[in-house]
Amino acid sequence: MTQAYSSPGAESKTSASAPAPASASAATLKKGAGPAFALALLAPIIAEVLSGATRVSFIFALIPEIMVWGCGALIIREMVRRRHLPWTSMLLMGLGLSIAEEFVIQQTSLAPLPWISGPIYGRALGVNWLYFLFMLGYESVWVVLVPVHLTELIFWRRGHQPWLRTRGLIISGLIFIVGSFAAWYAWIKRARPIVFHVPVYDPPKLTLLLGLLAIAGLVAIALNLGSSPTTSANEAPNPWVSALFALAFGFPWYVLLGFVFTPNFKFRALPFWIPMLAGIAWAGAAFLLFRRWSSSAGWDDRHRYALIFAAILVCMIAGFLGSSTWPRIDVIGKSVLDIMAVVLLLLLGGLHFRRSPSAAAFAGRS
């Protein structure tokens, strides 16, 4: 985004130096290559590798994940920062990215889950509803919100500037499309029939159309939310209080997977719409609480860091739930990577807690 470096009245007096603002803007965007590349890596690393969804023995899957998750998160971040939109817009577009993954790209919320033999709890009208609900929350938060805010904290001096030129945004979009096709082909045409020995599933065209309409609707709403909200008179909580609430809201989200993947889960006698409504209410309560806090006076980058740290802890710890059947190399690999991530996060936290609150206040509210 081009910024003004001189007042309109001084324009005629500084015509000789008129190219300077453009040069400065170009230099700023050139420096954005580092943050953009970091975000493209962090999105799949946090959501897939640190969580254990992509294990060390299948680390080659990280390549299409960078193309889809990384470029998807980068495009969303650029759209939000260029238009000065609030983080709610980022969340809505993250939900759209999740629907694209679950309905269009890999269609895991539409096709019968290949890891389950027999009836799937929560499947109705051709949709795995509880699995879909979990993924909506997981992918919008851990693929988009958490990596974006973490990258902005790492590169905090350029945290709210655009990182890409229009050409970079177009290239990111093309990489996203190619990566989406590669992920679709690898999962739908190869993994499902060859690895899991299940037939290829063709979702109803109407379901795909409804998914595309939902994505378009979410993006349209996100782009028209207006600028970031003004600061309220409420005082922000202690950063670590907000982190504790993030842990308290994060871990129970995995109960949705317990309903889907644990046959002897005692609450599976309930009609699936009961945990479905409970999950929606849980997510809504978390959204309202953190939106209220983030618009409070005193909310700054220390709070953002505390939330990010807690959220990453949730996905790392909860990712061990299914590790009893993993090869030893995957358990060790995940443990080592998680420990390394915690150490790096602690170093980053030390940097931001040493910064003055006033220097971090503006960034933290967006």
N, C-alpha and C positions, 0 to 999 in steps of 0.2 A: 504494500500500500504506500503510495507516494505521500510524503508528509511535506508541509510547507515549512520552509526554512527562513523566509523573510516575509515581512508584512506587505500587503498590496501597495501601500504608499511608497514603499522603497523599491518597487519593482523596476521603475525606470532608471533608478540610480545604480542598479546592480545588474544591468543587462549583460555586462561582460561576463558575469559569473552565472548566468541563467542556467547553463547545463549542469551546474553543480548539484541541484536537488535530484535530477534524474540519475546522475552518476552515483550519488549517495544512496538513492533508492535501489539502484541496480546492485550496488555493493552489499546492501542489507539483504536483498533477496538471494544473492550468491552465497552469503554466509548461512542462509537457511537450508542449504543442502545437507549440512551435518545433522540438524534437528530432524529434517524430513526422513533421512536415511535411518536415524535412530528410532523414530516412531515406527517406520515400516518393519524394523526388526523386533521392537519391544512388544508390539501388539500380539503377534503369534507366540513369542517367547513366554510372555506372561500367561496368556490364555491357554496355550497348548503345552508348552514344554515344562514350565514350573508347576503347572497343575497335574502333569502326568498324563494328560490326554494324548499327547504325542510323546512316546517314550524314546529313550536313547536308541534302542534297537530299530526304531522306525524314524530316525531323525531326518531321513531324506524327505519325509512329508513336509518338512519345514519350508521347502522351496515354494510349492503352490500356496502354502499358508501365508508366506510373506506377500505373495502376489495378490491374494484375496483379502486376508485380514489386514495386512500391513498397508496396502494401497487403499483399501476401503476406509480404514481409520484415518489415514492421511487426507484423503479427499474430504471426508466429513469435517475434519479439523480445519482445513483450509476454507471450506464454505462458511463455517461458523465464524472464524476469526476475520475473514474479509468483510463480512456483513455486520460484525459486532453483535452477534447473537448470544443469548445466554446459554448456560450449559444444558438447560432443558431442551434446546434445539439439538444439541449434540446427542442427547439421550434419545430423542425421537428419531433422528436419522440412524442412530445405532440400532434401534428397534427395526427400522427398515432394512438395514444390512443383515440383521438376524433373520428376517423373513425371507430375504433373498437366498440366504444359505439354506434355510430349512424347507423352503417351498420350491425353489428354482434350481439352485446349484447342486446340492447333494441330496435334497429332498428327504432328509432323515426324519422329519416330522410328518411326512406323508406316507412313505413306504413302511410296511411292517418292519419293525426293528430286527436286524439279523442276529442279534445277540440273545434273543428270547425265542424259545420254542413254545408253541401253544398260544393261548389268548394273551393279548397285551393289555394290561390294566390301563384304563384311560383312553383307549382307542375307540373312536366313534366317528361316523361319517367320513371315513378315510383320513382321519387326522389323529396322531398320537398326542392328545391334548396336554397331558401332564408333562411329557417330555418336551413338547413345544413351549409350554409356559416356562419351564426351567431354562431352556435355551434362550428364550427371549430376554430373560433377566441376565443370564450369564454372559451372553455374547454382546449385549448392549453395554454392560458395565465393564467386564474384564477384557473385552476386545477393543472397545472404543474409549469409554470414560477414563478408566484407570491408566492405560498406556498414554493417552493424550496428555493428561494432567501430569503424569510422571515425567514425560519428555519435556514438558514446559517447565517443570521444576529443575530438571537437569540443565536446560538452556534458559534459565530464568530471565536473563537480560533480554532475550528475544521471545519471551514466552507468549506474548500476545500480538506479535507481528506475523504477517503472512510469510510462509517459508518457500513458497513456490511461485514462479511466474506462470502465466497462462499456459505456456508451452509445457512446463513441468506438470501442470494439472492435467493436461490432455494426455501426456505420456503415462501418468499414473492411472488414468482411466483406461487406456489401452492395455496396460499391464494387468489391471483388474479384470478386464474382459477375457484376456487370454488365460489368466490364472483360473478364472471361474470355469471356463471350458475344460481346462486340464483337470481341475478337481472333479467336475461333473463326470468326465469320461473315466477317470481313474476309479471313482467310487461306484458309479452306476453301471458301467460297462465291464469293469474288471474286478474290483474287490467283491462286490455282492455276488456275482455268479461264480467266480473262480475261487475266491478265498472262503467265503461264507456259504457257498453252494445254495443260494436262494435265487429264485427267478427274478429276472429284471421286472421292475414295477413301473408301470406307466400311470402317473397320476391323472385323474380326470382333468380335462382341459379347463373346465369351469373353476376347479380348485386353484389351478395355476393362475388363471385370470384374476381371481379374487385376491391372490397373493400379490400380484403385480399392482392391482388397484390399491391395496393396502400400503404398499411401499410408496407409491406416488402420493397418496394422501398424507402419509406421515412426513414426507419430505416437504410437501406444500405447506403443511401446518408449521413445520420447523422453520421454514424460511420466512414466515410471516408473523413470528412471535414478537418481533420488535427487538430493541436493544436490551442489554442486561438491566435487570430491575434495580431501582434505587435502594440504597442502604436503609434498612428499617431501624427503628429505635431500640430494638431488642439487642441485648448483649449476647455475643457469641460465647459458647461454653469453652471450657478448657480444651485445647486440642486433643488431649488424651481421653477426655470424656467422649468426644465425638468418635474417637477410634474405638472405644469400648462399645459404643452403640453400633458402629459398623460391624464389629465382630458379632454382636448379638443379633443383628439382622442377617448377616451373611451365612453363618453356619446352618441355621434352620432351613435356608433355601434348598439345601441338599436333601432335605426330607422328601422333596418331590421325586428325586431319583430313587429313593428308598421304596416309594410306592410302585415305581415302574420296574425296578430290577431285583427286588427282594421278594421272592414268592411267599415266604413265611412272615412277611411284615404284618403285624397283628391288625393294623388299621385298614388293610385292604378289603375288609368286609364292607367298608363304607362305599356308597356310590361315588364314582370318581369326581362328580361335580362338587362334592363337599371340599376335598382338598384343593380342587381347582379354584373355587371361590376364596378359600382361605389363603391360597398363595397370592391371588390377585390383591386381596385386602392387605396382606403382609407387605407386598411390593409398594402398594399405594401409601401405606403408613411410612415406610422408609423414605419414599420420594418426598412426601409432605414435610417430614421432619428435617431432612437435609436441605431442602429448598428454603425452609424458614431459617435455619441456622446460617446457610451460606449468604443470605441477604442481611445478616445481622451486623451491627457495628463491631469492629474488632476482628471480623473473620479475615484471615490472611493465609499466606502460603504455608504457615505452620499447621493450620487446620487441614489444608489440602494434603500436605505430606502425611499427617496422621491418618487420614482416611485412606490414602493410597497404601500406606504400610499395612494397615489392618486388612484391607481388601485382598492384598497379595498374600498375606498370611492365611486368610481363609481358603483361597484356592490351592495353596501349597499343602496345607494340613489336610483339608478335605480330599485332596487328590490321592492320599494314601489309602482311602477307604477300600478300593478294589485291588490293592497291591499284593494281596496274599497269593494271587495266581500269576504274578509277574515273574519273569526270569530274574535271577539275581543281579545281572548287569543293569537292568532297568531300575531296580530298587536303589542300588548304589548310585547310579547315575543321577536319578532324581534327587536323592539326598544331598549329594555333592553340589549340584546346581542350586538347590534351594538354599543351602548354607551360604554359598557364594552370593546369592541374591540378597539374603538378609544382611550380610556384612556390607555390601555396597549400599543398600538402603539406609543402614545406620550411618554410614559416612555422609550420605546425602542429607540425612536428617540433621546431623551435626552442623552442616553448612547453613541450613535454613534456620535453625534455632539460634544461631549466632548472629543472623541478620536482624536488623532493627525491625520491630513490628510495622512501623510506618512505611518502610521501604517495600514491604511485602503486602501491604493491605490492599492496594488496587488489584493486583493480580489474583489474589485469593478470592475475590468476590465474583469472578467471572466463570 
